[in-house]
């Protein structure tokens, strides 16, 4: 009954040094032992006077008391069944059944002797010595002097005789070490027989252990005697406790009777009402649950009915709602254990059906006749399919449409070729089987009409694709917009719920204070809220009857807003579309934005596909060099057609496609090369046959020049009707100036205009045309220089000599080209990009080359007269007659020169040329006069020279246009120093 930690005189500890961890106060350590009975109302103090009185023989004669005890504790502890004390410890303690038998050695264990431990002893001997030294320095704590303990209690002195091993809390004979310490094997000889010495040792050990047992028994009996008063006190307290319990039991019984009467009178009826109300609510819930189960049971037939009318969105909504109901409302219903997996399989089947349906729609939409004016085929069906695919996260459906675009683009070209070939009688389709070969047999007008038809069909094709993809993209953007608005509503509801929770906490505190049923209060309060919050897709099942007709009609109503084949396309409104966007369409904004971008990219790729197919069609026709053989008019028409198609596709799709433009550029480069080579060859032939004589200017060339004068470089259009008979002119009039030209230059002007016109028709070849035109102008300059200045025309054409008229005519032709170079430069500058303006420097180089060439011709004309002056004046002698023959010949040559050039060159240039000739004349005359020592002294020789010079001056100024020429003949005389 007493607690162990208060009754034990020795402090308990798991370690052997627990004695030394207590406080040093001996009075606290060895205070008298006190009893702590559990049933006592007050803990005894150990004072005998404070305990209850001893049992009375008179009052307690009919009860059992301690006086009825007949056997003491030591006698009870000894075995009364043994007749005599046994000589052996084991038979005395463990009974008569213990027999000392010899243990047979095991066959599987080796014989162990001291040699096996030799290595261990050698290893441990050093450590044992160190351990012995440590023991001498620090003696073990168990060996301290216990004399203070002996002085306090005599009984404790007797207990000191008992070995401490029996007092240890971890005493266990199973431990071999403890067993050997209690029963040393040295007292027993198992190998030899039992001798007298062994028997004596065994008896001595037995007596010693018995002595220890007696000491312990005496101490136990002493402790029991010390606590006898506490025992009687506990018994008395037990009686008082029983009285208290009897009174308490009676009070509890009386209270229970009163509570039972209150319960019967005041609570039983109310609780019955609550119980019946709860039963009614449970019945209603069970009925609704059964009604819901009946509706769910009709899900599969309803889904099949919806699929038969291609109502994929309604079927998916119904499956999703049913799955939600199965996981929430009907979870654990055994009869529906397979319905979830069946619906999953049905959902996979719907995925395949929707993919096949979308593929069928794409095929029918893209392959319908191009004459059909309807741009979108069954828009409501398309919207329904897209919503279904989005709901199932089939985000790669646009790839199906892209594959169908490629196939349809091929078929469009193929069908156009077949239709065109079938209308041509000159193409025998039985002989020429391949379409490519049949197409190559067409002439340019036929092939051009075919290409125009292909381009027009591609434009219609792209418009249809754009309309369809716009519908798909709008659906995706509507779903994205709905997701964003849903996110905003969720954030608003979170804020609303937080305020609502704070209100709930206030009401909970109020209800708790008033003592109401909190659960009932919550159920009554939350009822309107839950009914509004549960407006989810599964509300389809809430009000439907378990009959099959109701289960079919209700989902049909739920999917009324989805696509239907009988609805017109105008009925698809944003409000109607939003009803198809279910709450279970969990697509992230990133996925929707990426899908919308992919759809837009599909439109771009459709344009690229059409351009690629057109390029292949062009390359198939260009294999035999057909496109390179086109003339300028045909190629310009082809280029304009392709440019128009490229611009139309850019307008439809919003992005440039470079494949067809690249093919056009490649063909344009080939055309430019051929164009340039043809004209360069033509110019070369013209120059090789040019006799450098003034040619008549036909009226059409004058019209050509006049059109350039209006500021526009372009070939004039040929006038319809009979051509007017106009006489050719002797000169070409340009800006009021007359130009005497050769026939080659007239054709060169026309060629230059053809280059400029080609740039207008094909803007992409502006840079190439500029390079080719500069090359052509340089070629004309260098070739004309070789033929005239270099006298190459003598061998090429067979001219006898290069006259001054040839030289003047060549100079005037070069001046005409130089006159048009600024206009040509401005024409190209307006058609080049700013980064390409550096190419205009070619015109600066050409202008410089032409001016240098003109200057060389002028120098050549002066050199001709210079040679005449040198030849004539070197023979000049100052003598009669006057004028001298020398001056007569000089004036004759000057008149011939003037006659040759005055009609070819303008008056200003003629005057400048004769000024230079006059300077050369004065130089030679001055040199000859100095040689003849004729000075301006008024002498006879001076008079003769003056007369000759006056004759020269009169003849020169008498020429047309040279009347005002300042000859300054005073320079022929040496100045006097």
Secondary structure, 3 states (H helix, E strand, C coil): CCCHHHHCCCCCCCCCCHHHHCCCCHHHHCCCCCCCCCCCCCCCCCCHHHCCCCCCCCCCCCCCCHHHCCCCHHHHHCCCCCCCCCCCHHHHHHCCCCCCCCCCCCCCCCCCCHHHHHHHHHHHHHHHHHHHHHHHHCCCHHHCCCHHHHHHCHHHHHHCCCCHHHHCCCCCCCCHHHHHHHCCHHHCCCCCCCCHHHHHHHHHHHHHHHHHHHHHHHHHHHHHHHCHHHHHHHHHHHHHHHHHHHHHHHHHHHHHHHHHHHHHHHHHHHHHHHHHHHHHHHHHHHHHHHHHHHHHHCHHHHHHHHHHCCCHHHHHHHHHHHHHHHHHCCCCCHHHCCHHHHHHHHHHHHHHHHHHHHHHHHHHHHCCCCCCCCCCCCHHHHHHHHHHHHHCCCCCHHHHHHHHHHHHHHHHHHHHHHHHHHCCCCCCCCCCCCHHHHHHCCCHHHHHHHHHHHHHHHHHHHHHHHHHHHHHHHHHHHHHHHHHHHHHHHHHHHHHHHHHHHHHHHHHHHHHHHCCCHHHHHHHHHHHHHHHHCCCCCHHHHCCCCCHHHHHHHHHHHCCCCCCCCCCHHHCCHHHHHHHCCCCCCCCHHHHHHHHHHHHHHHHHHHHHHHHHHHHHHHHHCCCCCHHHCCHHHHHHHHHHHHHHHHHHHHHHCCCCHHHHHHHHHHHHHHHHHHHHHHHHHHHHHHHHCCCCCCCECHHHHHHHHHHHCCCCCCCCCCCCCCCCCCCECCEEECCEEECCCHHHHHHHHHHHHHHHHHHHCHHHHHHHHHHHHHHHHHHHHHHHHHHHCCCHHHHCCCCCCCHHHHHHHHHHHHHHHHHHHHHHHHHHCCCCHHHHHHHHHHHHHHHHHHHHHHHHHHHHHHHHHHHHHHHHCCCCCCCCCCCHHHHHHHHHHHHHHHHHCCCCCHHHHHHHHHHHHHHHHHHHHHHHHHHCCCCCCCHHHHHHHHHHHHHHHHHHCCCCCCCCCCCHHHHCCCCC
